[in-house]
Amino acid sequence: MIPGMLIDFLDRASVGIASTRSRELAPSIHFLSGWRAEEGGAVECLVARGFTERLEENLADNGRLTLTAEVIGPHETYQFKGTGAGIRPANAADAAVNEACRRRFFDAIRKYYAGQFRDEDILARVGPPAIAVRLQVSEVYIQTPGPAAGKLLFSAARRP
């Protein structure tokens, strides 16, 4: 189970990326259109159109998947590491998750970068999802800039 404070964080996070790596350990970045915590310690990541390249191949090679999410402004950031546990095409039920993510991103950019970007450009940054990949979380690390960055916050293996 992912601790409640991290589930609350995922509901507030305004930007996120997934990362995979090849057999040769070459990284790939996959911009996200949204995410949602699931029962049993998993997070479903909605991968944006145009950012799915090498995702399936990398998961087949080593199974590792990482989600890094941030609340724009205070830069509260966590990295969720684990394994890919299934991929499916995006569907109509993902639209509400995508729209909530778009809205959080839009509101944060408007607040912290007022007047620097056109509204339509901000909204276009978080496009529709192409696929959903399930991340079975095994560890969570603090990535918020500061002295705790990089520290292990949660490990499924170390739960009481």
Secondary structure, DSSP 8 states (H G I E B T S, - for coil): ---HHHHHHHHH--EEEEEEE-TT--EEEEEEEEEEEETTTEEEEEEETT--TTHHHHHHHH-EEEEEEEETTTTEEEEEEEEEEEEEE--GGGHHHHHHHHHHHHHHHHHHTTTSS-HHHHHHHS--EEEEEEEEEEEEEE-SSSTTTT-EEEEGGG--
